Amino acid sequence: MTDSEIAAFGAADRSAREALARSDADIARLLVPKTGVAFVGRVDLSDAARFQFARYGDVKIYFVNPNGGAGDIPVVRSVLDLPDDIDLVVIRVAPARVPQIVEDCGQRGIRDVLVFSDGFSETGPEGARLERELAAAAARAGVRVIGPNTNDNTFERYPRPANHRGGAIALITQSGANGRSLVEGVAMGACFHRWVTVGNEADLEASDFIHHFAGLPEVATIALYVEGFRSTAKLRAALERALLAGKPVVAIKMGSTARGARSAASHTGHLTGADAVVQGLFRRYGVTRVRELDELLETANLFAKLPRDTGTRCAMYTISGGTAALMAEAADAAGLQVPEFSGSLQAGLHRHIPQNLSVANPVDNGGGFLGRADQAERLQVLDLIASPENVDVVVAGLNAAYGRLSDAMAADLLAWSPAARKPAVGVWPSVVIDTRGYADLVASGVPIFRSFGKCMRALRAHADFAARRARFEPDAPVEATLSADQRRALSRAGVLGAGDAETLLSAAGIALARSRLAPDAAAAADAAREIGLPVAIKVMSPDIPHKSELGLVRLGVETPEAARATAEDLLARARAAGAARIDGVLVQEQVEGGVEMIVGLSQDPQFGPTLTLGAGGVHAEVLKDVVASPLPVGPQDVRDMIASLRMAPLLDGVRGAPPADKAALVDLVLRAAALGLAAGDRIQEMDLNPVLVQPHRAVVVDALVVAGPPPPGG
């Protein structure tokens, strides 16, 4: 690799941050109320069109059409003929005409353009070419573009709900259709700052808007519906700004299945990226990933309304014992705490609620209490439920539209929650919402959910975001380089031989089991004596990357004579298997005990060098207990990756086994990650499997490295 290629990651990060700083100012200008808007394309004077104009506010409206037109809205024949007070142009013409119109906007001094037209990269190579022309025209003209293949929802404004407490949601989508159902959440008390539909992102990307909204004090959380990302460097920098600013990002990211990835690519022309890698990136930056639109809305709404320091200790209040059990089980599944109330508190609650009902937490009021007691008494019960120091949040389960019972409970939340010492969350699973109770629940300003499971998962995610933010380590400057020996080891494409692999890994400081490459059986016997018995022996051939599957690995070889015989047998088997290139056998110290892990590097087409970590050994592909993350990663990232594995408890020692050296594992993984950054695409694949994590070390027992083509000029 050249020096410039080695520094590419650092340069990309600097370039991304500079681009985001520019777009931040441009988006601030773009989103201010406009004085005049011009629509390029068909002259549409219909009632539907006039209704759309209203979203821009009190502005002058012009049409641009080369054929002219008549009516009460002025029509000019060219963007160049527009008056000075037009500061936004909306383009709805054939895609081939768009680049020139954008250039004309720049010539006229209009800096903000929205391209409604479709027919670009989502349609194939020719559309992608036109999209590149559009992006180039915008850059030449100094124009910022939203779109193409989008709509003008960006300029809608939304009412602030009654009794709203907290900040607003900034919504960013690549799909206009799916965004509409989200902003309709105003009807359940959600507060939106803005909804931006970015479309194909020829210029301004979702990352630009994440970065911008993360800097606005009125924005509390960012909701995201995306199919792919343009610039991963900008995405990382934008998510980092959001995390450091305490602005949670809640996201639906399409492409988690092969069919979903194909559909996403055909919709906006985006690469989706390997889903495990996306998940790793989201984990690093504290992004809460959800799968459904209703969960995106409800989770973002909770993040916007709930105080940042709200913990996971829940007091639960409902009308029935069955609902109480359902709530408690959902809380347990989400890892929330449901502290049992003290005897004195239960006695205080039983002064209002019948003795036969459980009030230990969850609190079951039985329904009759709501019909018998006046509101003053009912509010006393809410005060008691929220009073313990070990309660962070009150979850009220209104499990059905029970008429006066659910109406009373919702009225209590409306009267109590605005001034309460503890925040509250309401769950209304019923499909019946044309009731006084539901209206009061919305008016109370509390976050509302349609299911207990999604409510509890959102509360868990809220706490996880705070914990992730507290331990986050910002990306450090990338200064990884390869030594001359490492460059030589990677000088030819394909599977590295044993010597080159050892050179590459040893120079990176990665601990390897002691070994010697023996070209023949006699040398294998000598190597066994030198290393110390017992030993493991394996065939080394770039034509056989997975030796165990062909029976070309032997463990527990206990004498030099056995080493000679084993080597002869393995070499014969390798030749019989058709291996054209055989380097010999590797005689290796027999590493006994430890937890088997796999540490890998690969190249993701969108995110570049990627780290994989998981359960290793011969069952790695069967267990599939792995996590991935794009590089770079820091020590805390690696610790979090380890903790997320199902097999992680094995590292702490089970059934009398001593704890494994997790610090040594973290160090080894970080060294592998640094090697991946330094090598870039020169390492196409690397599997360190198994890595044995023992009580006092982590050591690589087997390694497979596949080099990519050397760069031009070596």
Buried (B, 14 or more C-beta within 10 A) or exposed (E): BEEEBBBBBBEBBBBBBEBBEEBBEBBEEBBEEBBBBBBBBEBBEEEEBEEBBEEBEEBBBBBBBEEEBEEEBBBBEEBEBBEEEBBBBBBBBEBEBBBBBBBBBBEBEBBBBBBBBBBBBBBEEEBBEBBBBBBBBBBEBEBBBBBBBBBBBBBBEBEEBEBBBBBBBBBBBBBBEBBBEBBEBBEBBBBBBBBBBBBBBBBBBBBBBBBBBBBBEEBBBBBBBBBBBBBBBBBBBBBBBBBBBBBBBBBBBBBBEEEBBEBBBEBBBBBBBBBBBBBBBBBBBBBBBBEEBBBBBBBBBBBBBBEEEBBBBBBBBBBBEEBBBBBBBBBEEBEBBBBEBEEEBBEBBEEBBEEEBBBBBBBBBBBEBBEEBEEEEBBBBBEBBBBBEEBBBBBBBBBBBBEEBBBBBBBBBBBBBBEBEBBBBBBBBBEEBEBBBBBBBBBBBBBBBBBBBBBBBBBBBBBBBBEBBEEBEEBEEBEBBBEEEBBBBBEBEBBBBBEBBBBBBBBBEBBBBEBBBBBEBBBBBBBBEEBEBBBBBBBBBBBBEBBEEBEBBBEEBEBBEBBBBBBBBBBEBBEEBEBEEBBBBBBBBBBEEBBBBBBBBBBBEBBBBBBBBBBBBEEBEEBEBBBBBBBBBBEBBBBBBBEBBEBBEBBEEEEEBEEBBBEBBBBBBBBBBBBBBBBBBBBBBBBBBBBBBBEEBBBBBBBBBBBBEBEEEE
